[in-house]
Structure formats: structure tokens, C-alpha cells
Amino acid sequence: MAIDSVFDTVVDRRSSNSMKWACARQFLAADEAAADPLPMWVADTDFKAPRP
């Protein structure tokens, strides 16, 4: 039985009301926001939780 890693599935959380994605623009200058940076300032995962 093959077990897929939870890191193999991409989860797009940009519209999930996640502080990491929803609030980043409030803390950036206009030119910084225009660069579409990765929000690495919050330790919030974008991976699915492992199965129990």
C-alpha cells in the first residue's frame, strides 16, 4: 500500500480567510505588495493535515 505524503497536495488558501494570505497587504508598502511576496512571516502551514 503506497502512502502519499501530505506534502504532495497543494492547498490554495488565498481565499480561506487565513491571516497569512488575507492580511499581508495591510502590512506591506504598495511596491512590496506589487512584488507578490511569499508570506513567510506567519508560521501557518499550507499543507493538508495528516490522516489519523
C-alpha positions as CSV (number, residue, x, y, z in Angstrom):
1,M,0.0,0.0,0.0
2,A,1.5,3.3,-1.1
3,I,1.2,6.2,1.3
4,D,1.0,9.7,-0.3
5,S,2.8,12.4,1.6
6,V,0.7,15.3,2.8
7,F,3.3,17.5,1.1
8,D,2.3,16.2,-2.3
9,T,-1.0,18.0,-2.3
10,V,-1.1,21.7,-3.0
11,V,-3.7,23.6,-0.9
12,D,-4.5,27.1,-2.1
13,R,-5.5,29.0,1.0
14,R,-5.6,32.5,-0.5
15,S,-9.4,32.8,-0.2
16,S,-9.7,30.9,3.1
17,N,-9.6,33.9,5.4
18,S,-6.1,32.9,6.6
19,M,-4.2,35.7,8.3
20,K,-1.1,34.6,6.3
21,W,-2.8,35.4,3.0
22,A,-5.6,37.8,3.8
23,C,-3.8,40.4,6.0
24,A,-0.3,40.5,4.4
25,R,-1.2,43.5,2.1
26,Q,-2.1,45.6,5.2
27,F,1.5,45.3,6.5
28,L,3.3,46.0,3.2
29,A,4.1,49.1,1.2
30,A,2.5,49.3,-2.2
31,D,5.7,48.4,-4.1
32,E,6.3,45.4,-1.7
33,A,2.7,44.2,-2.3
34,A,3.1,44.5,-6.0
35,A,6.0,42.1,-5.9
36,D,3.6,39.4,-4.7
37,P,6.0,38.1,-2.0
38,L,5.6,34.8,-0.2
39,P,4.1,35.4,3.3
40,M,6.8,33.8,5.4
41,W,6.1,36.0,8.4
42,V,3.4,33.7,9.9
43,A,4.1,30.1,10.8
44,D,0.9,28.8,9.2
45,T,1.1,25.7,7.0
46,D,-0.4,25.4,3.6
47,F,-0.4,21.6,3.7
48,K,-3.2,19.2,4.5
49,A,-3.2,17.7,7.9
50,P,-2.1,14.1,8.0
51,R,-4.7,11.4,8.4
52,P,-5.0,10.0,11.9
